[in-house]
């Protein structure tokens, strides 16, 4: 089913992904959940994408779960596009966890450009990115305790690798709103910048200019590093580097640097089942 809840434009290897429900500050409803999941699947299959920028249209990045859905849930209606939260429907994740975890699991770096509001599920969505640039004045919160709930969109697993444990606990227990400057001091935000989307696109362009095989390998290593022992991690480093050294893109990187010219890299070959993104696509 086609809709406009998330738009995707791909240019020069960069996917510009925008939550597109501005009249509701990009709040998450069942259709938004399904659309984000579908966009993630398509991005995962497009081997020409080298970096992704995730942002929100209008006044906010994402205000979290739609308040109307919260009210409906409190009256016993079904929760979002799934009935049973206990079921891991997407690998290790359920539906709610999947729309955040998928950004971490995508093979290329994701930069979140955050402004206005990133509350509850919206804040967790930003946490799924590799890098977070946030505009001054943005309101951030692990808001679930306000509604009598817990963060359940992968947030607990992501925050624990970023911020000190006591900070994570205080933010989770109180649900208080905090500033981008506070978030940066907690290590939950990469940078506070006036124009996060512009900064995110600059970083995406820098990433897209690197050997895409090396960038994908680096993301695999860094994802694994937070969940494995040192021996396993070092073995993975050896394996990834062995595959890269002497490869055509490695040779091209060396030649381009020595000649002081831009490199021309080959992208990974698509899988036979891959479905490429339309270049002017609306997801």
Secondary structure, DSSP 8 states (H G I E B T S, - for coil): ---SSEEEEEETTEEEEEE--GGGTT-B-HHHHHHHHHHHHHHHH-TT--EEEEEESTT-SB--B-HHHHHHHHTT---TT-S-TTS--BTTB-HHHHHHHHHHHSSSEEEEEE-SEEETHHHHHHHTSSEEEE-TT-EEE-GGGGGT----SSHHHHHTTTS-HHHHHHHHHH---B-HHHHHHHTS-SEE-S-HHHHHHHHHHHHHTS-HHHHHHHHHHHHHHTTS-HHHHHHHHHHHHHHHTTSHHHHHHHHHHHHTS----------TT-----TT-B-
